[in-house]
Amino acid sequence: MNAKELENEVKKDVTEEVAGETTETAEAEETVAEENETAETAEAEETEASGEKKGFFKKKEKKDKKDEKIEELNDRLMRQMAEFDNFRKRSEREKSQMFEIGAKDIVERILPVVDNMERGLATVSPEELEANAFAQGMEKVYKQFMTVLEAAGVKPIEAVGNEFNPDFHNAVMHVEDESVGENIVVEEFQKGYMYRESVVRHSMVKVAN
């Protein structure tokens, strides 16, 4: 092989090698382009789906003006009903308290009359009571009066023989007496009364020890 032929052979080999590299480069570029196109398509689809999803929720979150007005009116109605119920309960409680105060005031005014009737009957002996029709009538009126008061919720406070209680008793005298226990009421000067669960008048008493 001469020099000319050798040169031609080298040029041929170089040309084929360059052509092969060019083909591989083109195929690689084509593959990259396809991958980029696929990624862009997927991203576009994801973006579109996300947009549809956001649009869906946004549309769902948005309320109609009529629904908003209905909710507002319903809330206002519930508030007014609650206020009215509270007002009704407060009015009933105040009415009950006013009735209690008024009843206690009437009972307190009546008690001096009861005291006088008891003092008058205490001056009549059992023999005089049997012989005196007027005294018998007064005793019946007194018993009837006390029955009516008891039916209305008025009752006397137990004092003599019970332990002194400042919630019910008013101690005006103290005595030392070994025959009774400590802090025991031994005598009642004025009877106390209660109206239902509240004290109208405390018992005026003498306390021993």
Backbone hydrogen bonds in HBPLUS format (Angstrom, degrees):
<---DONOR---> <-ACCEPTOR-->    atom                        ^
c    i                          cat <-CA-CA->   ^        H-A-AA   ^      H-
h    n   atom  resd res      DA  || num        DHA   H-A  angle D-A-AA Bond
n    s   type  num  typ     dist DA aas  dist angle  dist       angle   num
A0006-LEU N   A0002-ASN O   3.11 MM   4  6.32 158.4  2.15 150.1 156.6     1
A0007-GLU N   A0003-ALA O   3.07 MM   4  6.20 153.4  2.15 143.0 149.2     2
A0008-ASN N   A0004-LYS O   3.09 MM   4  6.38 158.3  2.14 148.2 153.7     3
A0009-GLU N   A0005-GLU O   2.94 MM   4  6.20 156.6  2.00 149.3 155.7     4
A0010-VAL N   A0006-LEU O   3.09 MM   4  6.34 157.0  2.15 147.8 152.8     5
A0011-LYS N   A0007-GLU O   3.04 MM   4  6.30 161.7  2.07 150.9 155.7     6
A0012-LYS N   A0008-ASN O   2.98 MM   4  6.22 148.5  2.08 145.4 153.9     7
A0013-ASP N   A0009-GLU O   3.08 MM   4  6.37 161.4  2.12 148.9 153.1     8
A0014-VAL N   A0010-VAL O   2.99 MM   4  6.24 162.9  2.02 153.7 158.2     9
A0015-THR N   A0011-LYS O   2.96 MM   4  6.08 157.0  2.01 143.1 149.6    10
A0016-GLU N   A0012-LYS O   2.92 MM   4  6.21 164.1  1.94 153.8 157.8    11
A0017-GLU N   A0013-ASP O   2.99 MM   4  6.18 158.9  2.03 147.3 153.3    12
A0018-VAL N   A0014-VAL O   2.90 MM   4  6.10 160.6  1.94 151.7 156.7    13
A0019-ALA N   A0015-THR O   2.90 MM   4  6.08 160.6  1.94 149.8 155.5    14
A0020-GLY N   A0016-GLU O   2.93 MM   4  6.17 154.6  2.00 146.8 153.5    15
A0021-GLU N   A0017-GLU O   3.00 MM   4  6.27 159.6  2.04 147.0 152.4    16
A0022-THR N   A0018-VAL O   2.89 MM   4  6.12 156.7  1.94 149.8 156.6    17
A0023-THR N   A0019-ALA O   2.94 MM   4  6.18 154.0  2.01 146.7 153.5    18
A0024-GLU N   A0020-GLY O   2.96 MM   4  6.24 161.7  1.99 151.6 156.2    19
A0025-THR N   A0021-GLU O   2.89 MM   4  6.10 159.3  1.93 150.2 156.0    20
A0026-ALA N   A0022-THR O   2.95 MM   4  6.15 156.8  2.00 146.8 152.8    21
A0027-GLU N   A0023-THR O   2.89 MM   4  6.18 158.9  1.94 149.8 155.7    22
A0028-ALA N   A0024-GLU O   2.86 MM   4  6.11 156.5  1.92 148.5 155.2    23
A0029-GLU N   A0025-THR O   2.88 MM   4  6.11 159.7  1.93 148.7 154.3    24
A0030-GLU N   A0026-ALA O   2.86 MM   4  6.05 151.5  1.94 145.1 153.4    25
A0031-THR N   A0027-GLU O   2.90 MM   4  6.16 152.8  1.98 145.9 153.2    26
A0032-VAL N   A0028-ALA O   2.92 MM   4  6.21 162.4  1.95 152.2 156.6    27
A0033-ALA N   A0029-GLU O   2.94 MM   4  6.09 156.5  1.99 144.8 151.5    28
A0034-GLU N   A0030-GLU O   2.93 MM   4  6.19 155.2  1.99 145.8 152.3    29
A0035-GLU N   A0031-THR O   2.90 MM   4  6.21 158.3  1.95 150.5 156.4    30
A0036-ASN N   A0032-VAL O   2.88 MM   4  6.12 160.1  1.92 151.8 157.1    31
A0037-GLU N   A0033-ALA O   2.89 MM   4  6.08 156.4  1.95 146.5 153.3    32
A0038-THR N   A0034-GLU O   2.87 MM   4  6.12 156.2  1.93 147.7 154.3    33
A0039-ALA N   A0035-GLU O   2.91 MM   4  6.16 160.0  1.95 149.5 154.9    34
A0040-GLU N   A0036-ASN O   2.86 MM   4  6.07 161.2  1.90 150.5 155.6    35
A0041-THR N   A0037-GLU O   2.89 MM   4  6.09 155.9  1.95 145.8 152.7    36
A0042-ALA N   A0038-THR O   2.94 MM   4  6.21 161.0  1.98 150.0 154.9    37
A0043-GLU N   A0039-ALA O   2.87 MM   4  6.07 159.7  1.91 149.8 155.8    38
A0044-ALA N   A0040-GLU O   2.85 MM   4  6.02 154.1  1.92 146.2 153.3    39
A0045-GLU N   A0041-THR O   2.89 MM   4  6.16 157.4  1.94 148.1 154.5    40
A0046-GLU N   A0042-ALA O   2.86 MM   4  6.08 158.1  1.91 148.9 155.1    41
A0047-THR N   A0043-GLU O   2.84 MM   4  6.01 158.8  1.88 146.8 152.9    42
A0048-GLU N   A0044-ALA O   2.89 MM   4  6.07 155.7  1.95 145.4 152.2    43
A0049-ALA N   A0045-GLU O   2.86 MM   4  6.09 158.3  1.90 148.0 154.1    44
A0050-SER N   A0046-GLU O   2.80 MM   4  5.99 158.5  1.84 148.8 155.3    45
A0051-GLY N   A0047-THR O   2.85 MM   4  6.04 153.9  1.92 143.5 151.1    46
A0052-GLU N   A0048-GLU O   2.85 MM   4  6.14 152.9  1.92 145.4 153.0    47
A0053-LYS N   A0049-ALA O   2.82 MM   4  6.06 153.8  1.89 146.1 154.0    48
A0054-LYS N   A0050-SER O   2.82 MM   4  6.08 168.1  1.83 155.2 157.6    49
A0055-GLY N   A0051-GLY O   2.83 MM   4  5.94 157.2  1.88 142.6 150.1    50
A0056-PHE N   A0052-GLU O   2.80 MM   4  5.97 145.9  1.91 141.3 150.9    51
A0057-PHE N   A0053-LYS O   2.98 MM   4  6.32 165.4  2.00 158.6 160.0    52
A0058-LYS N   A0054-LYS O   2.83 MM   4  5.90 159.8  1.87 150.4 157.1    53
A0059-LYS N   A0055-GLY O   2.92 MM   4  5.95 148.8  2.02 138.1 146.5    54
A0060-LYS N   A0056-PHE O   2.91 MM   4  6.18 144.2  2.04 140.2 151.0    55
A0061-GLU N   A0057-PHE O   2.79 MM   4  5.97 155.3  1.85 153.5 159.2    56
A0062-LYS N   A0058-LYS O   3.19 MM   4  6.24 144.9  2.32 137.8 145.7    57
A0068-GLU N   A0064-ASP O   3.04 MM   4  6.40 159.2  2.09 153.5 159.5    58
A0069-LYS N   A0065-LYS O   2.95 MM   4  6.15 153.9  2.01 144.8 151.7    59
A0070-ILE N   A0066-LYS O   2.89 MM   4  6.14 154.0  1.96 148.1 155.4    60
A0071-GLU N   A0067-ASP O   2.93 MM   4  6.17 162.3  1.96 151.8 156.0    61
A0072-GLU N   A0068-GLU O   2.97 MM   4  6.16 153.9  2.04 143.6 151.0    62
A0073-LEU N   A0069-LYS O   2.93 MM   4  6.16 163.9  1.96 150.7 154.4    63
A0074-ASN N   A0070-ILE O   2.86 MM   4  5.99 157.6  1.91 149.5 156.5    64
A0075-ASP N   A0071-GLU O   2.91 MM   4  6.04 157.7  1.96 145.9 151.5    65
A0076-ARG N   A0072-GLU O   2.97 MM   4  6.20 156.6  2.02 146.1 152.9    66
A0077-LEU N   A0073-LEU O   2.90 MM   4  6.10 154.1  1.96 145.7 152.9    67
A0078-MET N   A0074-ASN O   2.98 MM   4  6.23 160.7  2.02 149.5 154.1    68
A0079-ARG N   A0075-ASP O   3.04 MM   4  6.24 156.7  2.09 146.7 152.8    69
A0080-GLN N   A0076-ARG O   3.01 MM   4  6.24 158.2  2.06 147.8 153.4    70
A0081-MET N   A0077-LEU O   2.91 MM   4  6.15 155.0  1.98 150.3 157.4    71
A0082-ALA N   A0078-MET O   2.99 MM   4  6.20 155.5  2.05 145.6 151.9    72
A0083-GLU N   A0079-ARG O   2.93 MM   4  6.18 158.0  1.97 148.4 154.7    73
A0084-PHE N   A0080-GLN O   2.89 MM   4  6.06 156.4  1.95 145.8 152.4    74
A0085-ASP N   A0081-MET O   2.95 MM   4  6.15 155.5  2.01 145.1 151.6    75
A0086-ASN N   A0082-ALA O   2.98 MM   4  6.22 159.4  2.02 149.0 154.3    76
A0087-PHE N   A0083-GLU O   2.89 MM   4  6.11 153.9  1.96 145.7 153.4    77
A0088-ARG N   A0084-PHE O   2.85 MM   4  6.09 154.9  1.92 148.0 154.8    78
A0089-LYS N   A0085-ASP O   3.01 MM   4  6.24 164.5  2.03 150.6 154.1    79
A0090-ARG N   A0086-ASN O   2.90 MM   4  6.04 159.1  1.95 146.5 153.0    80
A0091-SER N   A0087-PHE O   2.86 MM   4  6.00 154.5  1.93 146.5 153.5    81
A0092-GLU N   A0088-ARG O   2.96 MM   4  6.20 159.0  2.00 149.5 155.0    82
A0093-ARG N   A0089-LYS O   2.94 MM   4  6.15 157.5  1.99 147.0 153.4    83
A0094-GLU N   A0090-ARG O   2.89 MM   4  6.08 161.3  1.92 148.4 153.7    84
A0095-LYS N   A0091-SER O   2.81 MM   4  5.95 153.6  1.88 145.5 153.5    85
A0096-SER N   A0092-GLU O   2.90 MM   4  6.09 156.5  1.96 145.0 151.2    86
A0097-GLN N   A0093-ARG O   2.92 MM   4  6.17 157.5  1.97 147.4 153.8    87
A0098-MET N   A0094-GLU O   2.86 MM   4  6.06 156.6  1.91 147.2 153.6    88
A0099-PHE N   A0095-LYS O   2.91 MM   4  6.14 152.4  1.99 144.9 152.7    89
A0100-GLU N   A0096-SER O   2.91 MM   4  6.17 155.9  1.96 147.2 153.9    90
A0101-ILE N   A0097-GLN O   2.92 MM   4  6.17 161.6  1.95 150.0 154.7    91
A0102-GLY N   A0098-MET O   2.91 MM   4  6.08 162.8  1.94 147.4 152.5    92
A0103-ALA N   A0099-PHE O   2.83 MM   4  5.98 160.5  1.86 150.5 156.2    93
A0104-LYS N   A0100-GLU O   2.91 MM   4  6.05 164.7  1.93 151.1 155.4    94
A0105-ASP N   A0101-ILE O   3.01 MM   4  6.17 149.7  2.10 142.8 151.1    95
A0106-ILE N   A0102-GLY O   3.08 MM   4  6.38 155.0  2.14 146.7 152.5    96
A0107-VAL N   A0103-ALA O   2.94 MM   4  6.20 164.4  1.96 154.5 158.9    97
A0108-GLU N   A0104-LYS O   2.91 MM   4  6.03 157.5  1.97 144.3 150.7    98
A0109-ARG N   A0105-ASP O   3.12 MM   4  6.37 141.9  2.28 139.0 148.4    99
A0109-ARG N   A0106-ILE O   3.14 MM   3  5.14 123.9  2.47  94.1 108.3   100
A0110-ILE N   A0106-ILE O   3.03 MM   4  6.30 138.8  2.20 143.5 155.1   101
A0110-ILE N   A0107-VAL O   3.07 MM   3  5.04 125.6  2.37  94.6 109.1   102
A0111-LEU N   A0107-VAL O   3.05 MM   4  6.24 144.9  2.18 153.5 161.5   103
A0113-VAL N   A0110-ILE O   2.91 MM   3  5.45 130.0  2.17 115.4 128.6   104
A0114-VAL N   A0110-ILE O   3.22 MM   4  6.64 151.7  2.30 147.5 156.0   105
A0114-VAL N   A0111-LEU O   3.03 MM   3  4.98 113.5  2.49  95.9 112.0   106
A0115-ASP N   A0111-LEU O   2.89 MM   4  6.21 157.4  1.94 156.0 162.6   107
A0116-ASN N   A0112-PRO O   3.04 MM   4  6.27 155.3  2.10 142.5 148.0   108
A0117-MET N   A0113-VAL O   3.02 MM   4  6.28 156.6  2.07 148.4 154.8   109
A0118-GLU N   A0114-VAL O   2.97 MM   4  6.22 157.4  2.02 151.3 157.3   110
A0119-ARG N   A0115-ASP O   2.92 MM   4  6.19 154.1  1.99 147.2 154.8   111
A0120-GLY N   A0116-ASN O   2.91 MM   4  6.09 158.8  1.96 147.9 153.6   112
A0121-LEU N   A0117-MET O   2.99 MM   4  6.21 162.2  2.02 149.0 153.3   113
A0122-ALA N   A0118-GLU O   2.92 MM   4  6.02 140.2  2.08 139.8 150.8   114
A0123-THR N   A0120-GLY O   3.26 MM   3  5.52 146.1  2.38 102.0 111.0   115
A0124-VAL N   A0121-LEU O   3.19 MM   3  5.36 155.6  2.25 103.8 111.2   116
A0129-LEU N   A0125-SER O   2.90 MM   4  6.10 150.7  1.99 150.4 159.5   117
A0130-GLU N   A0126-PRO O   3.14 MM   4  6.35 148.7  2.24 141.1 147.4   118
A0131-ALA N   A0127-GLU O   3.17 MM   4  6.43 143.6  2.31 141.0 151.0   119
A0132-ASN N   A0128-GLU O   2.80 MM   4  5.71 134.8  2.00 147.2 157.7   120
A0136-GLN N   A0132-ASN O   3.15 MM   4  6.41 152.0  2.23 141.8 149.7   121
A0137-GLY N   A0133-ALA O   2.90 MM   4  6.17 149.9  2.00 143.1 151.5   122
A0138-MET N   A0134-PHE O   2.95 MM   4  6.28 155.2  2.02 148.0 154.4   123
A0139-GLU N   A0135-ALA O   2.96 MM   4  6.18 151.7  2.04 144.0 151.7   124
A0140-LYS N   A0136-GLN O   3.03 MM   4  6.31 155.2  2.09 146.0 152.2   125
A0141-VAL N   A0137-GLY O   2.92 MM   4  6.21 155.0  1.98 148.2 155.5   126
A0142-TYR N   A0138-MET O   2.91 MM   4  6.10 155.7  1.97 145.6 152.2   127
A0143-LYS N   A0139-GLU O   2.95 MM   4  6.22 162.3  1.99 150.1 154.3   128
A0144-GLN N   A0140-LYS O   2.93 MM   4  6.11 158.9  1.97 147.1 153.1   129
A0145-PHE N   A0141-VAL O   2.87 MM   4  6.00 153.8  1.93 145.3 153.1   130
A0146-MET N   A0142-TYR O   2.93 MM   4  6.23 158.4  1.98 153.0 157.8   131
A0147-THR N   A0143-LYS O   2.99 MM   4  6.20 147.4  2.10 142.2 151.2   132
A0148-VAL N   A0144-GLN O   3.02 MM   4  6.30 153.8  2.09 148.8 154.9   133
A0149-LEU N   A0145-PHE O   3.04 MM   4  6.34 158.8  2.09 147.4 153.4   134
A0150-GLU N   A0146-MET O   2.92 MM   4  6.07 157.4  1.97 143.7 150.1   135
A0151-ALA N   A0147-THR O   3.00 MM   4  6.20 152.7  2.07 142.7 149.9   136
A0152-ALA N   A0148-VAL O   3.04 MM   4  6.29 136.3  2.24 139.8 151.6   137
A0152-ALA N   A0149-LEU O   3.09 MM   3  5.03 127.0  2.38  92.8 107.1   138
A0154-VAL N   A0149-LEU O   2.83 MM   5  5.15 160.2  1.87 149.8 143.8   139
A0153-GLY N   A0150-GLU O   3.10 MM   3  5.16 158.9  2.15 102.7 109.2   140
A0196-ARG N   A0153-GLY O   2.82 MM  43  5.05 168.2  1.84 150.3 147.3   141
A0155-LYS N   A0194-MET O   3.04 MM  39  5.50 155.9  2.10 149.6 157.2   142
A0194-MET N   A0155-LYS O   2.88 MM  39  5.50 159.3  1.93 156.8 163.2   143
A0157-ILE N   A0192-GLY O   2.82 MM  35  5.23 159.1  1.86 133.6 133.6   144
A0162-ASN N   A0159-ALA O   2.99 MM   3  5.54 162.3  2.03 140.2 142.7   145
A0161-GLY N   A0185-VAL O   2.85 MM  24  5.52 178.7  1.85 153.6 153.1   146
A0185-VAL N   A0162-ASN O   2.98 MM  23  5.80 176.6  1.98 168.8 168.1   147
A0164-PHE N   A0183-ASN O   2.93 MM  19  5.77 170.3  1.93 153.0 155.0   148
A0168-PHE N   A0165-ASN O   2.94 MM   3  5.63 153.7  2.01 121.2 128.2   149
A0169-HIS N   A0165-ASN O   2.71 MM   4  5.57 159.1  1.75 164.0 168.4   150
A0203-SER N   A0168-PHE O   3.00 MM  35  6.41 161.5  2.04 159.4 156.2   151
A0170-ASN N   A0203-SER O   2.56 MM  33  5.66 153.6  1.63 175.7 169.6   152
A0205-VAL N   A0170-ASN O   2.97 MM  35  6.03 161.2  2.01 140.6 146.0   153
A0172-VAL N   A0205-VAL O   3.00 MM  33  6.07 166.0  2.02 166.0 167.8   154
A0207-VAL N   A0173-MET O   2.90 MM  34  6.34 162.2  1.93 154.7 153.6   155
A0175-VAL N   A0207-VAL O   2.92 MM  32  6.28 150.8  2.01 151.2 156.3   156
A0209-ASN N   A0175-VAL O   2.75 MM  34  6.18 147.9  1.85 149.7 159.5   157
A0180-VAL N   A0177-ASP O   3.47 MM   3  6.05 168.0  2.48 111.7 115.0   158
A0183-ASN N   A0208-ALA O   2.97 MM  25  5.54 125.3  2.27 148.6 162.1   159
A0208-ALA N   A0184-ILE O   2.83 MM  24  5.40 168.6  1.85 153.3 156.5   160
A0186-VAL N   A0206-LYS O   2.93 MM  20  5.83 156.9  1.99 152.5 160.1   161
A0206-LYS N   A0187-GLU O   2.81 MM  19  5.08 153.1  1.89 147.2 148.6   162
A0189-PHE N   A0204-MET O   2.69 MM  15  5.37 152.1  1.76 154.6 163.6   163
A0190-GLN N   A0204-MET O   3.31 MM  14  4.95 157.1  2.36 131.8 133.7   164
A0204-MET N   A0190-GLN O   2.95 MM  14  4.95 158.8  2.00 141.7 148.2   165
A0193-TYR N   A0201-ARG O   2.92 MM   8  5.29 136.6  2.11 131.5 144.5   166
A0200-VAL N   A0193-TYR O   2.93 MM   7  5.62 153.9  1.99 136.8 144.2   167
A0201-ARG N   A0193-TYR O   3.16 MM   8  5.29 166.8  2.18 145.4 144.7   168
A0195-TYR N   A0198-SER O   2.82 MM   3  5.50 154.7  1.88 166.8 173.0   169
A0198-SER N   A0195-TYR O   3.13 MM   3  5.50 169.8  2.14 132.2 131.4   170
